Amino acid sequence: MTSLLPGLLTRYVLVLIGAQILVYLLVLVLDAYGWGDSLSSAGNVAVLMAAGSSAGSFVAQRLRARPSWGSSLRLSALLCLVAVLLGSLILVGVVFINGLSWAELQMLAGQMDMTPVTAALVLAGVSLALSFPVTLAGFRLGASQVAKQIEKQDSVTGI
């Protein structure tokens, strides 16, 4: 299974970034019409589903079967961790690009009665908790579709 990780992580990250950019552009366009805020959360779910589905189809293609539930849970947890780390890096980049000072970050976190470090840990924990079921569902859907196609091909060719 570890031989799958480099290709799996590369594919997952590329799809995650590509889908996030597409959703960001869609939200920018729809924001001009007043619909951007309501679609932002749905867009994030779509991004995680697309990336998870792509990862699941990759694993099913390599295994030529649907992965077990244990493998799906472990790989989905790893993919969620990658997504949260990537999101955290993007957030840090946004903070630096916008030139937010430590005092401003403390003020923002203070409005929630937290320190900036505590707020970052809470954000990471909530992100992991919310993204895991969505990524797992996408992973299983992608793997199931590819496994069905493989079974259909095998039954047609008689292998």
Buried (B, 14 or more C-beta within 10 A) or exposed (E): EEEBEEBBBEBBBEBBBBBBEBBEEBBEEBEEEEEBEEBBEEBBBBBBBBBBBBBBBBBBBBBEBBBEEEBBBEBBBBBBBBBBEBBBEEEEEEEEEEEEEEEEBBEEBEEEEBEBEEBBEEBBEEBBEBBBEBBBBBBBBBBBBBBEEBEEEEEEEEE
